[in-house]
Amino acid sequence: MKLDVENHLRAVERSVSSPVRDGQPARAVTLSRSYATSVEDLWDAVTNGERIPRWFMPVSGELELGGRFQLEGNAGGVIKECEPQSRVAVTWEFGGDVSWVEAGVADDGVGRVRLTVTHTALLSEHWAQYGAGAAGVGWEMGLLGLALYIARPGEPKLDTVEFATSRDGKALMTGSSERWGEAAVEGGEDPEAARDAARRTAAFYTGESA
């Protein structure tokens, strides 16, 4: 599949902040993207267990308030808050660590709806090494998959392994990493450290040297 990489990179708004979570310093990455659909359809696409695998990854569990979910080969967690057709907040449990994800949908003008995702994690060595892009690039790939699904729901889902090794895939992940580095700088991170982390993130995702 041929993609307009620059167009997809421009479609995402990114920011990085430094909240306090449970009395400890944390970092939050926030990204959003607008989709040509309705609030009802976008909400269903991101919360319906039958539709999520069509653009993201297979999910199991109880997709209701208080329920526990598990993404195949990835994170699991508990649905802590849910306001139908508005926002959902979950724990994000992976590799023995716990972080927090909140997703919200809102009207974005005639015929368009905006999805905003915020992923918050306690400050750690992992952040020092990879920075905002560690979570940001992965979520951005998810938002890309959602964009392709919303635009062409009858077509097969993007093959993430094949895409990751393609020229377009590597360009997208490198560009995303660089933009997350700049978002971190704008959010108050040390410029040299943030850009070094962005280069390491790009190398991790593309398999190429930093």
C-alpha positions in Angstrom: 0.0 0.0 0.0 1.4 3.4 -1.1 0.9 6.2 1.5 1.3 9.9 1.4 3.7 9.9 4.4 3.9 13.6 4.9 0.2 14.0 4.8 -0.3 11.4 7.5 2.4 13.0 9.6 0.8 16.4 9.3 -2.6 15.0 10.3 -1.4 14.3 13.8 -1.2 16.9 16.6 1.4 16.1 19.3 2.2 17.4 22.7 4.3 16.4 25.7 3.6 17.4 29.3 5.1 16.7 32.8 2.2 15.9 35.2 2.4 14.4 38.7 0.8 11.0 39.0 0.2 9.3 42.4 2.7 11.9 43.9 5.5 10.9 41.5 6.9 12.8 38.4 5.4 11.5 35.2 5.4 12.3 31.5 2.3 12.3 29.3 2.2 12.1 25.5 -1.0 13.4 23.8 -1.9 13.0 20.2 -5.0 13.7 18.2 -6.3 13.2 14.7 -9.5 14.2 12.9 -11.6 11.7 11.0 -14.4 12.1 8.4 -17.1 10.2 10.3 -19.6 10.7 13.1 -19.1 10.7 16.8 -21.2 7.6 17.1 -19.2 5.7 14.5 -15.8 6.7 15.8 -16.8 5.9 19.4 -18.0 2.4 18.2 -14.8 1.9 16.2 -12.5 2.5 19.2 -14.7 0.6 21.8 -16.4 -2.2 20.0 -14.5 -5.5 20.5 -15.5 -6.7 17.1 -14.2 -3.6 15.3 -11.0 -2.8 17.2 -9.1 -5.7 15.6 -9.9 -4.3 12.1 -7.6 -1.4 12.7 -5.6 -2.1 15.9 -5.1 -5.6 17.3 -7.2 -8.4 18.6 -8.7 -7.7 22.0 -10.4 -10.0 24.6 -12.0 -9.5 28.0 -15.0 -7.5 29.3 -15.1 -4.2 27.4 -17.3 -2.4 30.0 -16.7 -0.2 33.1 -14.7 -2.1 35.6 -13.9 -4.9 33.1 -10.4 -6.2 32.3 -9.2 -6.3 28.7 -6.2 -7.9 27.0 -4.7 -6.8 23.7 -3.1 -9.8 21.9 0.6 -9.8 22.4 0.6 -6.4 24.0 -0.9 -4.6 27.1 -3.9 -5.4 29.2 -5.6 -3.4 31.9 -8.8 -2.3 33.6 -11.4 0.1 32.3 -11.5 2.7 35.1 -13.8 5.4 33.6 -16.2 5.5 30.7 -18.5 8.3 29.5 -20.3 6.8 26.4 -19.5 8.6 23.1 -17.1 10.9 24.9 -14.2 9.4 26.8 -12.7 6.2 28.3 -9.8 5.8 30.7 -7.9 2.5 31.3 -4.8 1.2 33.0 -2.1 0.1 30.6 -0.2 -2.9 32.1 2.7 -4.3 30.2 6.0 -5.9 31.2 5.3 -5.5 34.9 4.8 -1.7 34.5 1.5 0.2 34.9 0.7 3.4 33.0 -2.6 5.1 32.1 -4.3 5.8 28.8 -7.3 8.1 28.2 -9.1 8.4 24.9 -11.8 11.0 24.0 -13.9 11.7 20.9 -15.4 15.1 20.1 -17.1 16.9 17.2 -14.5 18.6 15.0 -16.7 20.4 12.6 -19.1 19.4 9.8 -18.7 15.7 9.2 -15.5 15.3 11.2 -14.7 13.9 14.6 -11.4 14.2 16.6 -9.9 11.4 18.6 -7.5 12.4 21.3 -5.3 9.9 23.1 -3.1 10.7 26.2 -0.7 8.1 27.6 0.8 8.9 31.0 3.7 7.0 32.6 5.9 7.6 35.6 9.3 9.0 34.8 11.8 6.2 34.2 15.0 5.0 32.6 12.9 4.0 29.6 11.8 7.6 29.1 15.4 8.8 29.5 16.5 6.4 26.7 13.6 6.7 24.2 11.6 9.7 25.3 8.1 10.7 24.0 8.4 8.6 20.9 8.4 5.3 22.8 4.7 5.6 23.3 3.9 8.3 20.7 5.1 6.5 17.6 3.2 3.3 18.5 -0.1 5.2 19.1 0.5 7.2 15.9 0.6 3.9 14.0 -2.7 3.0 15.6 -4.3 6.3 14.6 -3.0 5.6 11.0 -4.6 2.2 11.0 -7.8 3.8 12.2 -7.7 6.4 9.5 -7.3 3.7 6.8 -10.1 1.7 8.3 -12.5 4.7 8.5 -11.7 5.7 4.9 -11.9 2.2 3.4 -13.7 -0.1 5.9 -14.0 -3.0 3.4 -10.3 -3.3 2.7 -7.9 -5.6 4.5 -6.1 -4.1 7.5 -2.6 -2.8 7.0 0.0 -5.5 7.5 2.1 -3.9 10.2 5.1 -6.2 9.8 5.3 -5.7 6.1 4.6 -1.9 6.5 7.3 -1.5 9.1 10.0 -2.8 6.8 8.8 -0.8 3.8 10.2 2.5 2.6 7.0 4.3 3.5 6.8 2.6 6.9 10.4 3.5 7.8 9.8 7.1 6.6 6.7 7.4 8.7 8.2 6.0 11.8 11.4 8.1 11.4 9.3 11.3 10.8 7.1 10.5 13.7 10.1 10.0 16.0 11.6 13.3 15.0 8.3 15.1 15.6 7.9 13.6 19.0 11.4 14.8 19.8 10.4 18.3 18.9 7.2 18.0 20.8 9.2 17.0 23.9 11.4 20.1 23.4 8.4 22.3 23.2 7.1 20.6 26.4 10.2 21.6 28.3 12.6 18.6 27.8 16.3 19.2 27.3 16.7 19.7 23.5 19.8 17.5 23.1 18.4 14.7 25.3 15.0 14.8 23.5 16.6 14.6 20.0 19.0 11.9 21.0 16.1 9.9 22.4 14.1 10.5 19.2 17.0 9.1 17.1 17.1 6.0 19.4 13.3 5.6 19.0 13.6 5.8 15.2 16.4 3.2 15.2 14.3 0.9 17.4 11.3 1.1 15.1 13.1 0.9 11.8 15.9 -1.5 12.8 18.5 1.0 11.5 21.4 2.6 13.2 20.8 5.7 15.4 
